[in-house]
Each structure stands twice: as C-alpha cells, then as structure tokens.
Amino acid sequence: MIKRLRHAPLPLLILLLSYGFWVSPDFKEIAAGVALFLFGMLSLEKGFKAFTGGTLEQVLRASTNRLWKSIAFGITSTTLMQSSTLVSLVTISFVSAEMITLAAGIGVIMGANLGTTTGAWLIAGLGLRVDIAGYAMPALVVGVILLLQRSKILQGIGYVVLGVGFLFLGIHYMKEGFEAFQGAFDLSGYVIPGILGVLLYTGIGMLITVIMQSSHATLLVIITALATGQISYDSALALAIGANLGSAVTTAIGGMTANLGGKRLAIAHVLFNVMTATVAIAFIGQMAWAVDYLGALIGLAGDEYLLKLALFHTLFNLLGVILLAPFTGVLERALIRYVNPAPKSREKPLYLYPGALETPATAISALRKEVGHLYDNAHDLIAHGVSLRRSVIDSEQSLAEAVKNTRRIIPLDVDDLYEARIKSLHSDIVAFISEIQGRELSQQSVEQLYALQQASRDIVEAVKATKHLQKNLSRHGLSGNPLIRERYDTIRLQIAKVLREIRQLRSQDPETVTRLSLDALKLSVEKSGRSFTTDLNALIRSRHLSSSIATSMMNDENYAFEICANLIEASHALLLPPTRAEQSAEGQLALDEQDIARMAGGNSHPRTRTHTDENEKTAG
C-alpha cells in the first residue's frame, strides 16, 4: 500500500493540506485522524502478511473452489484486514500467478465489496458511540510489546494489534475534529437536490477514495461528517456509492501492472463496481425506502442515520452480488475471449511483475511459472538442436522413426537463439529472485526459492551443452558411414525421449507426478549412456571406427548426458510437490545417484554433470 501511495499527486496533496492547516486549526485534527486510520491499515496489512507461508496456496484453493466459498473468503479477509483494496490487489496477484481461477477471483472481489460494509457497521455502531480512544491506548501498548519479541509470529500479532489501536485512535480524532469543525463551517447547507446532486457527491466520494487509496477511510470520513451534521443523509448515500467506485479505480491502477489474468480480474472489478453504482444511483429513491423499511424491521429509529447509512452500503453491495453471481461463468468466458492484448514475445517474462511480490506464496508461484516458461523456450531450442520439430516431440509419432527418417539437419544459430530466448529471460528471473530475497521468507520458502533458482541454471546449462553438441551433429549427423549415423541417431533419440517424457509429466495433474517418475527417466539416461560407451569401445577395438571420430562421439554423448541430466534436475523443481512434508515422503522412496548407477549396471560410481564454460569447451 505504501508503494501505491507514492503514485498519488504528492505536491497537490501537500498544497491542499497546508491550506487546510492554515485556514482551520480544527482541520489538523481531522487530517491526523485520517492519517492514523491509514497507518493502522498499513499495520494490519503488514501483520497479516506475517502469516502467509507455504500453505497459503492450499488454503486459497480449498477456499475458492466454489463460488460461494470465494465470496465468503472475500468477506472474511476484508473484514479482518479492513481493506477491500488490499484484498483485491492480492487477489489479482493470485490470479496472475494462476494460483486460483479467474472465476474464483471474481467471487473474492464480490465478497471483498461486501466485507467493506462491515467497516461501516463497526464505525457507525461502535466507533462513534463509545469512547473508543480508551480501547486504543491499551492496544497500542500491547502491540509495541509484541513487536519487541523475536518471534515473527508474535511480531505479526503485534502489528495487527497495533493496527487496531491506530484505527481506533484515528476514529477518535476524526470524531473530535468534525465536532470542533462543525461550529466553523457547515457543509450541510450546500446540498444540491436531484440526480445532479447524487452524481456530484458520487464523484466527490470517488475522488476522496482515489486520493486516500482506501474506501474504509472514505467511509470513516462520511460517517463522521454525517454524525456531526456536516453533510446530509442523502449526500452521505451518494458519497458511499462514490467510495465503492473509487476502490475499483485504485484496484484497476494496480491491476494494469499485472499480467493478462490480473488485467482481466481488474476489469471484472471495475465492471462489478460500475454496475453496482449504476443500479444504486438509478434506484436510489427506492433503495432509501428499502433501508427505511428494513431499518424499521430490525428496530432502527427514523433518525438513526449512521446505522441506516451502513445498511444502505450493505444493501447496494449485496444487490450487486445478487445480480452478478449467476453470471460469473459468463463474465469469465467473455473476459477470456475478448480481453486478449497483443501477446508478449516469448523472450519477455510472462509472470514476473511487481504485484506478484505481494506475498511470498504469489512470488514463488509466479517464479515457478516463469521458470516453466524458460523451460518451454529451452525445449524448443533443444528439439531444433537435434533436428526435430516441436510438433514431433509433442505428438504420438514414433521418435525412432522420426530420427531415422531425418533428411537434413536443421540449420540453427544456437548462440543467437540463446541470447534472445534464454539469456535475457534468465536475467529477468535472477533479478526477480533478488527482489524476493529482500523480503521476509519462511525456511520452506527459502528452500523453494533456491530450488527454482537452481532449476533455471540447469536449464541454461542444458542449452549451452546443446550448442556444443549441435556443432558436431551438423557435421556428422547425416554421415554416409552408417556406423557414425547410427551413433548420432542414438544420441538424438535419447534427448528426444527425455523431452517427450518431461513434456508428458508436465501435462499431468501435479499430484500424480512422483520423484520415482523422474528417477526412472534418469535411470534410462544412465543405461543408455553406458550402453553407448560399451558399443563405441567395441567398434574401436574392431577398428570399424577411428579413435578420432570415436572421441568426438564420446564428447557428444557426454553433452547429450548433460542436456538430459540438467533437464531432469530442473523438472524436479517444476513438477514435484512444494510442501516440506510431501518432499520428505517422496525423498524416502527416491533413488540416489549410487542407486541409479548400480541399477544401470557396472560400478557404483555415477556420472556427474559438468557445468561447462562455453569459452573453454570446443567440439570434439
């Protein structure tokens, strides 16, 4: 939220505040109340972020796999955090990282709008009716004590308690300021009747929310001003509608920095709030009557304007949910179909953007997706490096036949493709990792981060090995000597099998992929390499191949082993379960390098990958 406030028109804000301080000393108290309220929200945000960790993704999926659950999640989270804007922006980051579906995100947004109304009820029903400052002081003391503890959990609780204290203190100062301000200036005398007045005050409410970046803070100003008679009840209704519209604007601004999924959700939020506001404005007279009728049913007196305002705020947000919820699926399909900006080039990041850093879970999820994107680029490059089309790898066609029937080696400038498709994207991944490392992370998050960082390096090393292999492959791959051709066909076939197997594993449900699946692939590569070496030694002894060409083949087989081994290692981070408990269970069944070497035959010494320096290695 602090970063978002930096984008506010700071010079204009300072100028307006300075003028207000100069015109009226009482305005200082109102401004201080708003500042304390906003600082309380920042503290709540920081406190709740301390509880995000590796289980967040599981909680989200369990809480958003049905529309009603998504709405309930939005209501609950907004009620706890007292910031629908924060919940909306975090939800955009979840959708952008593909942790939840677009439909689930729309449900959370609807719930967040309903959750905002709880703040209005608390302020109107409690904040302005009791000496709330008396509760604020103990909360501040307890919060500071908890902040001094070493435990991050206790510190997180401390920020939450401190946030509640500042919220209460802000409400107190706002109330005191408006009561003092009342005698100097009465805004209620400037009521504009009719639809023009409704539109004007709706615009004012929207502007205040955009400036303060918080619909809760705007509602606090509205309710406090109404309580002290500074504005009329009818004007307060229109201002409340504007506060809802303003929260959509701030969310839209944040959503524009997200990827395609985040942009779609930001548009859905704007559409929902505009639709809700349009209905509320068009039927404001009828809704005011409904508030009076329902208020009488629940025992509200005719002059209980504060609680009636809270009821109105709840009513028109609930009406919006009722109108949109049945068409959530239709809206999702429309957004997917029509909101399709020009696709980014494959060399540019698809998932890395500032909003993904909202929580460790979204950051690591976005990073995993981007490393997968890097793998996809490497997959295509390596497939072409062994003169096979991606369509062949991804099909059910016989790889052995495809390799055997190859009529030409695909001309490929691996250096240029590496610079364009791999190196630049890998640099963006490294930069994003450094951003994540600058934040507070759990041990599990640190381990996942390291695994993904290593996976991106493994992918890069696989591409570098392809460059070296491709030099000799272009020279000998279609040799007229059948013994040479067959050996290079064996190398190409082994790489193609690994590419296809990993592609198939990545297309499966992640819960069905186990470490043993990758161990089996690793064992196949080890066996193939040993068989290749044994066969080559026999050909040298029988003088069917010269030692010079055989040496080149051995080097090229080693490059092929590096390609396969690096891709398999990278797949561990992309495919295997991220939670520590699941990793531990998988690890008990996994084969180590010695096990694989023994099962492949021969001694127990496994082959090791060598990270090559492209400036030092030359083709055999």
N, C-alpha and C positions, 0 to 999 in steps of 0.2 A: 504494500500500500504506500509506503514511503516513496518508492520509486515512481509510483503513479502520481503522487502529489507534486513531484518535481516538474511534471509536464503542465501543471497549472500555470496560468498567466501571473507569475510571481510579482513583477513590477506593478501591475494593476491592482493586485490584492493588497500589496503594501500601501499603495497610494490610498485605496479606499479605507483601509483600516486606520491609517494615520489621520484621515479626515474625520472618521468616526470618533477616534480618541479625542481629537481637538474640539469637535462640536459638543460632545456629551461625555462627561466622566462615567456616567452610568453604562454607556456602551462598552466600556472596558470590561465591566463585569460580565456582560453578555458574551463578548468575544472570548473572555477567559473560560467561561463555561463551555463554549463550543470547543475550544482548544483542549480542555481537559477531557471532554467527552471523546474527541477524536483520538487523543493519546491513549485513553482507556481501550478503545477499539484496537489500536495498534498492539497494545499489551496483550489483549485477548488473542489476537492473531498469532503473535509470537509464542504465547503459551500453548495454544492448541497445536502448533506446528511441532512442538517438542514431543508430541505423542504419535507423530507419523513415523512409520517404520516399515519393515519388510512385509508385515501382514496387511498393510493398507489396501493393496490391490485385491486381496481375497475378501476383505470386508466390503469393499466397493462393489465387487461383482456379486456378492451374496445379497447386498442391499439394493441392487439396481437391476436385478434380472427380471423384474416385473414392474409395470408402470406405477402401480400403487406403492411399491417399495421405493421407487425412485422419488416419488412425490414426498413420501414420508421421510426419506433421507434428507431431502432438501429442507423440509420444515424443521426437522430436528437439528441439523447442522447450523442452520441460520439462527434458530432460537438460542443455541449455545454460543455461537460466535458473535451474534448480534451484528452481522454484516452480510447482507444479501449480495453485495458487490464482490466481496471476498469469495463467498461460496460459488458465485457464478464464474469468476475468473479461474478458481481452482478446478471447477468442473470442466471449463474449456480446456485446461491443461490435461485433464484425464481423457477427454475425448480425442484431443490431438495426439496423445501418446497411445491411443487405441486401447486404453485400459477398460473403458466402458463404451457402449454403443452410442450413436447419435440420439436414438430414441430415449435411452436411459438418461442422457444428458438433458434432453428437453424436459423429462419428468422432474429432474433435480431442479432445473430452473423454475418450473412452475411451483414446486414445493418451496423454493427459496423465497419467491414472492409472497407466498402465504406465511412463511416463517417471519418475514419482515413485520407482519401485523402484530406478532407477539410483543415486539418492542413498543408499539403504540399502546397496547393494553397495559404494559408494565409502567410506562411513563405516566399515562393518564390515570391509571387506577391506583398506583402506589407512589410513584416518584414525586408527584406534586401534592400529595395528601398527607405525607408524614415528613418528619424531619430527617430526610434521607442522608444528610451530612453526618448525622450521628452514627450511621452504619458505615459510612465511607471511611472514617478515621481508623477504626479497628482493622478494616480490610487492607488499608494501606500499610499499617504496621505489620500485620501478619504476612502480607505479600513481600515486603522488604526482607523480613526474617528468612522466608523460604528462598528468596533469591540468593542469600548468602551461603546457602548449603552447597555442597559439592555435587550431590546427585542431580543429574539433568532432569529426572522426573520431578523432583521437588522444585527445581528451578522453574520447570514448566507450569506446575501448580501455582508457584509464586507469581508468575506473570499473569495467570488467569485471575487470581485473587486481586492482584494489583490493578488489573484492568477493570474489574467490577468496582473497586474503590474509586478509581478515576471517573468511571461512568456516573456513579452516584454523586461524586463531587461536582462533576460538570453539570448535572441536572440541577443541583442545588444553586450553583452560581447563575445558571440561566434563569431560574425562577426568581432569585433575588434581583438580578439585573433588570428583568422585564417589569417587576413590581416597582422598582425605582424609576424606570424609564417611562412608566405609564403617565405620571403626572406631567412630564415634559412634552410628550408627543403622543397623540392618539391616532393610530393608523386606521382605526375602525371608521373614521369619518370619511375615508376615501373609497368607500365601497362603490363599485361600478355594477349596476344591475344588468340582468340578461346574459345572453350567451357570450357577449363581448367580455364581460367581467370574468366569466368562467374561463374563457380562453386566455385572458391576460394573466390571471392568477395561476393557471396551469403552467404557463410559460415561466412565471417567476419561480414557482416551485421546482421546475426542471432546471433552471439556471442555478439556483442555490445548490441543488444536489450535484450538478456537474462541478461546481466550484469546490464544494466540501468533500466530494467523492464518497458521499455516504447518505443514503436515503434515511437511515436511522437518525443521523444528526439533523437532517432537514425536518423529520417528524418531531424531533425534540423541540426545534425552534417553533414549529407550527403550533404544537400543543401548548407550549409555554406562553406563546403570544396570545393564543386563544384564552388560556386560563386567566391572564391579566387584562383581558378585554382589548388588546391591541389590534386584533383582527376579528371580523365577524365569523360566525359559524359557517355561512355559505362560502365565504372566501377560503376558510380553512379546508373545506371539502375539495375545492379546486386545487389548492396548494398540495394536498395529499395526492391527488391524481398526478400532478406535475412531478412530485418526488419519485413516483414509480417510473415515469418516463425518463427522468434524469438518471436513475440507476441503470436503465438499458443503454443510455448513451455512454456512460463510463465503462460498462461491460463491452460495448461494441468497440470502443477505442482500444481496450486491452486485447480483444479478440482479433483485431486486424493484424497483430504481430504473430498470431498463431498460424499453424499450417491449415490445410484445406478443411480438415474435420473441425478445428476450432473456429474457423470463419463461419462454417455452416451453423454451428451452435450459437455463435454471437448473433447471426442473422435471425435465427429462431427466437432468441431472447428479445430482440427488437420487435419482431412481428408480434410476439405474445403481448408485450407491454403496450405497443401501439393499439392493438386490437382491444385490449382491456380498457385502455384510456378512452378510446373512441366510444365504446359502449357506455362507459361511466359518464362521459360528457353528454352523449346523446340522450341518456335516460337519467340525468342527474336529479331531476324533479321526482321521478318515480322511485329512484333509489333512496332519496331523502325520506320519502313517505315510508318505504320499506324499513328504513332504520328506525323511524318513529314507532312503527307497528311492532317490530321485533324488540325494540327497546322497552316498550310497554309490557311485552310478554315476559321479559326477563327481569322486570322491576326497575327499569331506569326511569327516573323522573324526567319531566319535559325539559328541564333546564340543565340536565347532566350532559352538557355539550362535549366535554372531554371524552367521556366514555362513548358517546354517540359518534364522535369522530373516529375513535378506534373501531367501532362496529362498522362504520361506513368503509373504512380502509380494508377491513377483513372481508366485507361483503362483496366489494367490487373485484378484489383479487380472487375470491372464491368463485365468483361468476366467470372470470376469465379462465380458471382451471376447468370448470364445468363445460364451458364452450369449446375449449381446445383439446382436452384429454381424449375424447372419442376419435379425434382426427390426428393423433400423434404419429401414427404409422404413415398416413397420407402425407403429412408435412415432412417426415423424414425422407420418404421416397422422392418428393418434389425437390427438396434441397439437394439430395444426391444427384438428381437428374439435371437440375438447372444451374446449380452453383458449382461450376467447373471452370475456374480461371485457367489461363494458359499454364500447362504443366511446366514445372521446373525441369531444367536439363538434368540428366542423370548424374552429372558431375557435382551438382549442388545438393546440400543436405535437404532431406525431406521432413525430418522430425525434430531437428535442433532449432529451438527458438527460445527467447528469454522466458516466456511463460512456462516452459517445461521445468524451470528451476523452482517453481512454487513450492514443491515438496520433494524430498529425496526419492519417494516412490515414482513420481511422474518423471523426474530427471533420469532415473536409471531405466525406466521403461522406454523413454524416448531414445536413450543411448543404445539400448538393445535393438530397437527398431532400426536405428541408423547404422549400427554395425552389420545388421542383416542386409541393409541397402548396399553397404560396402561389399559384402559377400556376393550379392547379386551381380554387381559390376565385375568383380573378380571372376565369378562363374562364367560370364560371357567371354571375358578376355582369355581365360584358360581354355575354354572349349574351342575358341577360334585358334588358340595357340597350338592345339593338337589337331587342327584342321577338321573340326566337327561343328556343325551348326547347333545353336541352342535348341532349335526345334527337334533335332535328332535326340539330344540328351533328354529332353523333357517328354519324349514320346515313348511308345511301347516297342518301337522298332529295335531289331536286333543290333546291338552295338558292334558285335563281332562282324556282322555283315557290312555295317556302315564303314567300319575301319578297313575291311578287306577290299571294299569297292571304291575306296578313295582314288580319284583320278588326278587330283592336283593338291598341292599344299597351299593353303590359303595364305596369300601374301599379307604380312602383318608387321607393322612397326610397333613393337611392344613398348619401346621407350616412350613414344608419343602418347600411346594409349595409357601407359602407366602414369604419366604426368597429368593427363587430362581427367581420367576417370578414377584413379586410385589415390595418387599422392595428395591432390587438393582436398578430396573428401576426407582422407585420413587426417590431414592437418586440422580440418574443422572439428573432427571427433576429438583430437588431442586437446584443442582449445576448449571444447565443451567440458571435457573431463576435468581440466584445470579449474573451471568455474564451479563444478560440483565439489571438488576437493576443498574449496574455500568455505564450505558450509558445514554445519554440524551434521555428522553422519553416525549412524549406529555401526557396530562392528560388522554386522551382516551386510549393510550397505557398502561398507568399505571393501569387503570381500567380493561382492558382486561387481563393484567398480573396477577392481583390479582384474578380475576375470575377463570383463569386457574389453579393458584396455589391452590385455594380452591377446585376446581374440583378434582385435584389429591389427595388431602387429603380426600375428600368424598369417592373416590374410595377405598382408603386404609382402611377407616373405614368400608366400606361395606364388605370387605374381612375379617376383624377382627371379625365382627358380624357373618359371615358365619362359622368361626372356632368354635364359641360358640354354634351356632345352630346345627352344624354337630355332636357334641358330643351326644346330646340327640336324634337326628334324627337316628343315628346309633343304638341307644339303643331301641327306641320306634317306629321308622318309620314303621316297619312291624309287629307291635304288633298283637297278636292273638285277642285282645279285639277290636272289630270293632269300638267302640266309640273313642278309642285312635287313631287307624289307620286313621279314617276319619278326625280327627282334624289335624293330621300331613300331611295328603294328602292336606288339605285346605291350610296349610302354604306353602307347596311345590308348589302348583298350583299358589298361588298368586305371589310368586317370579318368577316362570317361565313365567307368563303373563307379568310381568314388563320387564323381559329380552327380551322377544319376541317383545313387543311393542317398546321398545327403539331401538332394532335392526332394526325394520321396519322403524322407524323415521329416523335413521341414513342413511338408504339406499335411502331415498327420496332426491329430489332436496332441498338444504338448504333453498331456497326462499319460499318453500311451507310449511315449518315447523313453527308453531307459538307457542307462550307461552301457548295458550289455549290447545294445544295438550298435553303438559306436565301437565297442571293443571287438565285435565280430568283424566290422569293417576294417579295423586296424590289423586284426589277425590276417585277414585276406591279403592286405597290402604286404605284410611281413612275409607271408608264404610266397607270394608272387615274386618278391624281390630275391628271396633265397633260391627259388627255382630258376629265375633268370640268370643269376650268377653261376649256379651249378652248370646250367646248359651252356653258358658262354665259355666257361673253363674247358668243358669237353670239346667245344669247337676249336679252341686254341690248341689244345693238345693234339687234336687230329689234323691240325693245320688247314682246316676249312676256312678259318678267318685269320687275318694277320693280327699281330698283337697291337698294332697302332689303331686299327678300326675298332678292335675289341675294347681297348682302353677308352676310346670315345664313347662306346656304348655303355661301359660301366659308369662313366661320369654321368651320362644322360639318364641312366636308370636311377642313379642317386638323386639327380634333380627331380625325377618323377616321384621318388620316395618322399623328398622334401615337400613337393606340392601336395601329395595326398596326406602326409602326416600333419602338415600345417592346417589344411582344410578340416581334417577330423578334429584337431585340437580346438580350432575356432568354433566348430559346431558344438562342442561341449557347453560353451557359454551361451550359445544361441538356443540350444534345444533342451538342456537339462533343467529340472526344477530349481527355482531360485532360492527356496527356503532352506535353512540350515538342516532342519530335521529330515527333509526329503533327500538332501545331498548326502547326509550321513547314512541313510538307509541304502541309497544307491551305491555309496562307496564300499559298503560291506560286501557287495556282490561283484564289484568291479574287478577286472584283471589288471595287475600292474605290468610294467614293461617286461620283467623277467618271466612272468606267466605267459605273456604273448610270445616271447622268444622261444620258450620251451615248447609251446603248442605248435609253433611254426616249424619246429624241427631244428636239429643242430644244437649248438651250445646255448647256455642261458644268458649270453650277453646280447642285449637288444641293440638294434641300430638306433642311432641318435640323430636328431635333426641338427643341422649346422646352419646358423643364421649367416647367410652369405653377404659378402661385400661385393657389390656389382662392379666396383672399380678394380678389384683384385682378381675375380674369377674370370676365366675365359673358357670358351667351349673347347671340349677335348679335341 
